[in-house]
Amino acid sequence: MKTIFYHGDIITLTQEKPEAILVEKGKIQKLGNKEEIFAHQDKDTRIVDLQGKTLMPSFMDAHSHFSSVANNLLQLSLIDCTSIQEIQQKLVKYKESEQIKDAEWIIANQYDHNRLPNQKHITKQEIDEILPNNPVVIQHQSGHCGVFNQAGLSALGITSDTPSPEGGKIGKEGNELTGYVEENAFLSYLKKVPLPTIEKIIKAYQKAQEIYLSYGITTVQEGFMVKEMVPLFQELIRQNVLSLDLVAYVDIPSAKEIEEAFVDHIKKYSHRIKIGGYKIFLDGSPQARTAWMRKAYQGEEEYSGYSTMKIEEVENAVKLAAKTQMQLLAHCNGDKACEQYIEAISTSTEIQKLRPVMIHAQLLGLDQLRLVKQYGIIPSFFVAHTYYWGDVHLKNFGEDRARAISPAGSSLAEGVLFTFHQDSPVIEPNMLETIWCAVQRKTKEGIELAKEERISVLEAIKAVTCNVAYQYGEEKQKGTIEVGKLADFVILDRNPLTVDLDQIKTIQVLETIKEGKTLWHK
């Protein structure tokens, strides 16, 4: 069936400015003036009158964790808590409302110690006060650390004699466990927490998909796929759950098992899933003060965060990616982690052809941009940090470093192609809010960060559409409105290119269209 879209603002992200679009068999067949396009209609043609609204390419998720978004729907959110007492009250109420029995795990997420009065993490003792009979884990909003109570520590076999792994930390005061665990240690123990039933998980995946679609997104990312996810993804395929495209990046130790299970998905879509490459972590989180920096944190004489991988391990990951012709994504927040990744990428001209991605790149140094461009690295900035944690970064890094976080303006001036993401579930996958953050660069307290790093609305839109298509190697199929490309669209209530800048984040997604088919509407 044919579909014609007309009578609205059409943002193509190319030089073309059509009055109407003809879609057939999921692809854009023709662009032109109204008379040209309507000449192709027949009795079965569907006519979509935009009524002055704005149609543009759908948004593409450059980096998030689809499974974690789903899992978070099965957990207690503490995102609004600003005191230990609030956290305790929510935990008790959650156990009661969900009818959780003693000895069953309770999982909470999205707490941030930066929102608490003393900026200190909750302790196991404070959880044990109200939930002594349930194993409990509370995940930090950054995803890089968390706190277990005593029952949780015991269930996972963590004792005061358990050593902290390299690139991680198990918190202790003297010989007493605090319950706090970070980085590699936290991620490894979190994988051992029992999962809900497969039925509950699949329903959560369906809800997660609706969340992304409600923000106008038709391509999403599984930013860190481990072997434990294999049966879940097999069930997504069996039940034909996915209606949007999903690109997965696998944990290297899990790679063989995942690739054997999804041999038909490697670098190509099958049942809407594509294995895009590998993912590694080189440091932690700036708001949790675990990002690896070239200079010490503000107020510290020596502490500058730490690495989570040795350079030899990073170079081995580069060699594997080059050998298998798979893209490599590396989590790098601090400029020292960025330096380590740049150094590893510099050793292989083959990997440089595969569009390696630097995830987050929060504190990427301006002096490092020349090498980023030289080696073909794509920074994917978590630019909404300017708003959500800009004030925290000013305290952690001082004026000069904090104001220059997510240096999109300098990257653009250097000719570096970049993308934007939200690292969901860290924050909602709200692309319009991200565009607003990139063009305004204001913190929650209203402080303006490095005006020279602001970019235009058009360039910000590209960073969540056509630039992401390039990052995925899908620029011939997605990202702009051109003949032959997939009819992946989003319809907005206003045009982000013409509204006042402060109004961008209030623009509403009205409809999300994948290959000509409406998957979500308001």
C-alpha positions in Angstrom: 0.0 0.0 0.0 1.1 3.5 -0.7 1.1 6.4 1.8 1.4 10.1 1.1 2.5 12.6 3.8 1.8 16.2 3.1 0.7 19.6 4.5 3.3 20.1 7.2 6.9 21.1 7.8 9.2 18.4 6.4 12.8 18.3 7.7 14.8 16.0 5.4 18.3 16.9 6.7 19.3 17.2 3.0 19.0 20.1 0.5 15.6 19.0 -0.5 12.5 20.8 0.8 9.5 18.7 -0.5 5.9 19.5 0.0 5.0 15.8 0.1 6.4 12.3 0.5 5.4 9.1 -1.2 6.1 5.9 0.7 5.6 2.4 -0.6 6.8 -1.0 0.7 8.4 0.6 3.7 10.6 2.9 1.7 10.6 6.5 0.5 9.7 6.3 -3.2 9.4 10.0 -4.1 9.8 13.5 -2.8 8.3 16.5 -4.5 5.6 19.1 -4.6 2.0 18.2 -3.8 0.8 17.8 -7.3 3.7 15.6 -8.3 3.2 13.2 -5.4 -0.6 13.1 -5.6 -0.3 12.1 -9.2 0.9 8.7 -7.9 -2.0 7.9 -5.7 -4.5 5.1 -6.4 -7.6 3.8 -4.7 -5.6 2.1 -2.0 -3.3 5.1 -1.1 -3.4 6.3 2.5 -3.3 10.0 2.8 -1.7 11.5 5.9 -2.5 15.2 6.4 0.1 16.5 8.8 -2.1 19.5 9.5 0.9 21.8 9.8 2.9 19.5 12.2 6.5 18.6 11.6 7.7 15.4 10.0 11.4 14.4 10.2 13.6 11.3 10.3 13.0 9.3 13.4 15.5 9.5 16.2 18.2 6.8 16.5 19.7 5.7 19.9 23.5 6.0 19.7 24.0 4.3 23.1 21.8 2.9 25.8 21.0 -0.4 27.5 17.7 -1.8 26.3 17.6 -4.7 28.7 18.4 -2.5 31.6 15.5 -0.2 30.7 13.3 -3.3 30.7 14.8 -4.6 34.0 14.3 -1.2 35.7 10.6 -1.5 35.1 10.7 -4.6 37.4 12.6 -2.7 40.1 12.0 0.1 42.5 13.0 3.6 41.3 14.6 5.9 43.9 15.2 8.7 41.4 13.2 11.3 43.4 14.7 10.4 46.8 16.7 13.2 48.5 17.3 11.6 51.9 18.1 8.2 53.5 14.8 8.3 55.2 12.9 8.6 51.9 14.9 5.7 50.5 14.1 3.6 53.6 10.4 4.4 53.4 10.2 3.6 49.7 11.9 0.2 50.3 9.5 -0.8 53.0 6.4 0.3 51.1 7.7 -1.5 48.0 8.1 -4.8 49.9 4.6 -4.5 51.2 2.9 -3.4 47.9 4.7 -6.1 45.8 4.0 -8.7 48.5 7.7 -9.7 48.5 8.4 -12.5 51.0 11.4 -12.7 53.3 14.5 -14.1 51.7 13.4 -12.8 48.2 15.7 -10.3 46.5 14.6 -6.6 46.4 16.3 -4.6 43.7 16.2 -0.8 43.6 17.8 1.7 41.2 18.3 5.3 40.2 19.5 6.6 43.6 22.2 9.2 43.4 24.3 10.1 46.5 24.8 13.6 45.0 21.1 14.3 45.8 21.5 13.4 49.5 22.2 16.1 52.1 25.7 14.9 52.9 26.5 13.5 49.4 27.4 10.1 51.0 26.2 6.7 49.9 23.6 4.8 51.9 25.2 2.0 54.0 24.3 -1.6 54.5 23.4 -0.8 58.1 20.8 1.7 57.0 19.2 -0.9 54.7 19.4 -3.6 57.4 17.5 -1.3 59.8 14.4 -1.7 57.7 15.0 -4.9 55.6 17.1 -7.4 57.6 15.4 -10.5 56.2 15.7 -9.7 52.4 18.8 -9.5 50.3 18.8 -6.0 48.8 20.8 -4.2 46.2 20.4 -0.5 45.4 22.0 0.6 42.1 23.4 4.0 41.6 21.9 6.1 38.8 25.3 6.0 37.0 25.1 2.2 36.8 28.7 2.0 38.0 28.2 1.3 41.7 25.7 0.3 44.3 25.1 -0.8 47.8 24.2 -4.3 49.1 22.8 -5.0 52.6 24.2 -7.8 54.7 21.8 -10.4 53.5 22.7 -9.4 49.9 26.4 -9.6 50.6 26.0 -13.0 52.3 23.9 -14.4 49.4 26.6 -13.5 47.0 29.4 -14.8 49.2 31.0 -11.4 49.8 32.9 -11.3 53.1 35.5 -9.0 54.7 38.1 -11.3 53.2 36.9 -11.0 49.7 39.5 -9.0 47.7 38.5 -6.1 45.4 39.1 -7.1 41.8 41.3 -5.0 39.5 39.3 -2.1 38.2 36.8 -2.4 41.0 36.2 -1.8 44.7 34.5 -3.5 47.6 34.0 -0.9 50.3 35.4 -1.5 53.8 35.9 0.5 56.9 38.7 -1.3 58.8 37.7 -5.0 58.5 34.0 -4.2 58.2 32.1 -4.2 54.9 30.1 -1.0 54.2 28.0 -2.6 51.5 29.3 -0.2 48.8 30.7 -1.9 45.7 31.8 -0.2 42.5 32.9 -0.7 38.9 34.1 -4.2 37.9 33.2 -5.7 41.3 29.7 -4.3 41.2 29.0 -5.3 37.6 30.2 -8.9 38.2 28.1 -9.4 41.4 25.0 -7.7 39.9 25.0 -10.4 37.2 24.6 -13.0 40.0 21.4 -11.5 41.4 18.5 -13.8 40.4 16.3 -12.7 37.5 12.5 -12.5 37.6 10.5 -15.0 35.6 10.8 -15.0 31.8 7.2 -14.0 31.4 7.7 -10.9 33.6 10.9 -10.0 31.7 9.3 -10.2 28.2 6.4 -8.0 29.4 9.0 -5.5 30.6 10.8 -5.6 27.2 7.5 -4.8 25.5 7.0 -1.8 27.9 10.6 -0.7 27.3 10.0 -0.7 23.5 7.0 1.5 24.0 9.1 3.9 26.0 11.6 4.3 23.2 8.9 4.6 20.6 7.1 7.3 22.6 10.3 9.4 22.3 10.3 8.9 18.5 13.1 6.3 18.4 13.1 3.5 15.9 16.6 2.1 16.3 17.9 1.2 19.8 21.0 -0.2 21.3 21.8 -3.0 23.7 25.0 -1.4 25.0 26.5 -4.3 26.8 25.2 -7.8 25.9 26.5 -10.7 28.2 25.9 -14.4 27.8 23.2 -14.4 30.5 21.0 -12.4 28.0 21.1 -15.1 25.3 17.9 -16.9 26.4 16.1 -13.6 26.8 16.9 -12.5 23.3 16.1 -15.9 21.9 12.7 -15.5 23.6 12.2 -12.0 22.1 12.8 -13.6 18.7 10.5 -16.5 19.4 7.7 -14.3 20.5 8.4 -11.7 17.7 8.4 -8.9 20.3 10.5 -6.3 18.5 9.1 -3.9 16.0 12.0 -1.5 16.1 15.6 -2.3 15.2 18.1 -3.3 17.9 21.9 -3.2 17.6 23.7 -5.2 20.3 27.3 -4.8 21.4 28.7 -7.9 23.2 31.0 -8.3 26.2 34.2 -9.8 24.8 34.4 -12.8 27.2 30.8 -13.6 26.2 31.4 -13.1 22.5 31.9 -16.7 21.3 28.8 -18.0 23.1 26.6 -15.0 21.9 27.9 -15.2 18.3 27.2 -18.9 18.1 23.7 -18.3 19.3 23.1 -15.5 16.9 25.1 -16.4 13.9 22.5 -15.1 11.5 22.5 -11.7 13.2 26.2 -10.8 13.0 26.5 -7.3 11.3 23.0 -7.8 9.8 19.4 -7.6 11.0 17.4 -10.8 11.5 14.2 -10.6 13.5 15.1 -6.9 14.1 18.3 -7.8 16.0 21.9 -7.1 14.8 25.1 -7.9 16.5 27.0 -4.7 15.8 30.3 -5.4 17.6 32.1 -5.4 20.9 31.9 -3.2 24.1 34.6 -2.5 26.6 34.8 -0.3 29.7 37.9 1.8 30.3 36.8 3.8 33.4 33.8 4.7 35.5 31.6 7.7 36.1 32.4 11.4 36.7 29.5 12.0 39.1 30.6 8.9 41.1 34.2 10.2 41.0 35.5 7.0 39.3 36.2 8.5 35.8 39.9 8.2 35.0 41.5 11.6 34.7 44.9 13.0 33.6 44.8 15.4 36.6 43.5 14.8 40.1 39.9 15.6 41.1 39.2 19.0 42.6 40.3 19.0 46.2 42.4 15.9 45.9 46.2 15.8 45.8 46.6 12.6 44.0 43.3 10.7 43.4 42.3 10.9 39.7 40.0 7.9 39.4 41.3 4.7 37.9 41.4 2.5 34.9 39.4 -0.7 34.5 41.5 -2.3 31.8 45.2 -2.5 31.2 46.5 -1.1 27.9 47.4 -4.6 26.8 43.8 -5.7 27.3 42.5 -2.8 25.3 45.0 -3.5 22.5 43.9 -7.1 22.5 40.3 -6.0 22.1 41.3 -3.8 19.2 43.1 -6.7 17.6 40.1 -9.0 18.0 37.8 -6.3 16.5 40.1 -5.8 13.6 40.5 -9.5 13.0 36.7 -10.2 13.0 35.9 -6.9 11.3 33.6 -5.9 14.1 33.0 -2.4 15.4 34.5 -1.6 18.9 32.7 0.7 21.4 34.7 1.8 24.5 33.2 3.5 27.6 35.5 6.5 28.3 34.5 9.3 30.6 37.7 10.7 31.8 40.4 12.2 29.6 43.0 9.6 30.7 40.6 6.8 29.6 40.1 8.7 26.3 43.9 8.8 26.0 44.2 5.0 26.6 41.6 4.3 23.9 43.2 6.7 21.4 46.5 5.0 22.0 45.1 1.6 21.4 43.2 2.6 18.3 46.4 4.2 16.9 48.0 0.8 16.7 45.6 -0.6 14.1 44.8 1.1 10.7 42.3 -1.7 10.2 40.2 -0.8 13.3 40.2 2.8 12.2 38.2 1.8 9.1 35.5 0.2 11.3 34.3 3.5 12.9 35.4 2.9 16.5 33.2 4.7 19.0 34.2 6.5 22.2 31.1 6.3 24.5 30.4 9.3 26.7 33.6 11.2 26.1 32.5 13.6 28.9 35.9 15.0 29.6 37.6 14.4 26.3 40.4 17.0 26.1 40.3 19.6 23.4 43.9 18.7 22.7 42.8 15.1 22.0 40.3 16.0 19.2 43.0 16.1 16.5 43.9 12.5 17.2 40.2 11.5 17.5 39.7 12.8 13.9 43.0 11.3 12.6 42.0 7.8 13.8 38.4 7.9 12.7 37.0 7.7 16.3 33.4 8.8 16.7 32.7 10.4 20.1 29.2 9.8 21.4 28.6 12.5 23.9 26.2 12.1 26.9 25.6 15.8 26.4 22.6 15.9 28.9 25.3 15.7 31.7 25.5 19.5 31.2 22.0 19.7 32.8 21.8 16.7 35.0 25.2 16.7 36.6 26.8 19.9 35.4 26.7 21.4 38.9 28.3 18.2 40.4 31.0 18.3 37.7 31.9 21.9 38.7 32.6 20.7 42.2 34.4 17.5 41.1 36.6 19.0 38.4 36.7 22.8 38.8 35.6 25.5 36.4 37.8 24.9 33.4 37.3 21.1 33.0 33.7 21.0 34.0 32.6 23.8 31.7 34.1 22.1 28.7 32.3 18.7 29.2 30.9 17.1 26.1 32.8 19.4 23.7 30.5 19.3 20.7 31.3 22.8 19.5 35.0 22.1 19.4 34.4 18.7 17.7 32.3 20.4 15.0 35.0 23.0 14.4 37.6 20.2 14.2 35.5 18.3 11.7 34.9 15.4 14.0 31.6 13.6 13.4 29.8 12.9 16.8 26.6 11.6 18.1 24.5 12.1 21.3 22.9 9.6 23.6 21.2 9.3 27.0 22.7 6.0 28.3 19.2 4.9 29.3 18.2 3.9 31.9 20.5 6.5 33.4 18.0 9.1 32.1 15.0 8.8 29.8 15.7 8.4 26.1 14.4 11.9 25.5 16.0 13.1 22.3 14.4 16.5 22.3 15.6 17.3 25.8 19.1 16.2 24.6 18.9 18.6 21.7 17.9 21.4 24.1 20.9 20.5 26.4 23.3 20.7 23.4 22.1 24.1 22.2 21.7 25.7 25.7 24.3 24.0 28.0 22.7 25.0 31.2 23.0 23.2 34.5 20.0 22.6 36.9 21.1 25.6 38.9 21.1 27.7 35.7 24.9 28.0 35.2 25.9 28.3 31.5 28.7 25.9 30.6 31.2 26.9 27.8 29.1 28.8 25.3 31.7 28.0 22.6 30.6 24.3 23.0 27.0 25.1 22.0 25.9 24.0 18.6 23.0 24.8 16.3 19.7 23.0 16.5 20.3 21.5 13.1 23.6 20.0 14.1 22.1 18.7 17.3 19.3 17.0 15.3 22.0 15.4 13.1 23.7 14.0 16.2 20.6 12.0 17.0 19.6 11.0 13.4 22.0 10.9 10.4 25.2 10.9 12.4 23.9 7.8 14.4 23.1 6.1 11.1 26.7 6.6 10.1 27.9 5.3 13.4 26.0 2.1 12.8 27.1 1.9 9.1 23.4 2.4 8.1 23.7 5.8 6.4 22.4 4.4 3.1 19.2 3.1 4.8 18.4 5.6 7.6 19.0 9.0 9.1 17.7 11.4 6.4 14.6 11.6 4.2 15.8 10.6 0.8 14.5 8.4 -2.0 15.3 4.7 -1.4 15.8 5.0 2.4 13.5 3.4 5.0 10.4 5.4 5.8 11.4 5.8 9.5 9.8 9.1 10.7 8.7 11.0 13.7 5.9 13.5 13.8 6.3 16.4 16.2 3.8 19.0 17.3 6.2 21.9 16.5 9.3 22.5 14.4 12.5 22.4 16.5 14.2 24.5 13.9 11.8 27.4 14.3 10.7 27.5 18.0 12.5 29.5 20.7 15.4 27.5 22.0 14.0 27.1 25.5 10.8 25.6 24.0 12.7 22.7 22.3 12.4 20.4 25.3 8.6 21.0 25.5 8.0 19.7 21.9 5.8 16.7 21.9 6.2 13.5 19.9 2.9 12.8 18.3 3.6 9.7 16.2 6.5 7.3 15.5 6.6 5.5 12.2 8.8 2.6 11.3 9.1 1.6 7.6 5.8 3.4 6.8 3.9 1.8 9.7 2.8 3.7 12.7 4.1 2.0 15.8 3.2 4.6 18.4 1.0 7.6 18.5 0.0 10.0 21.3 
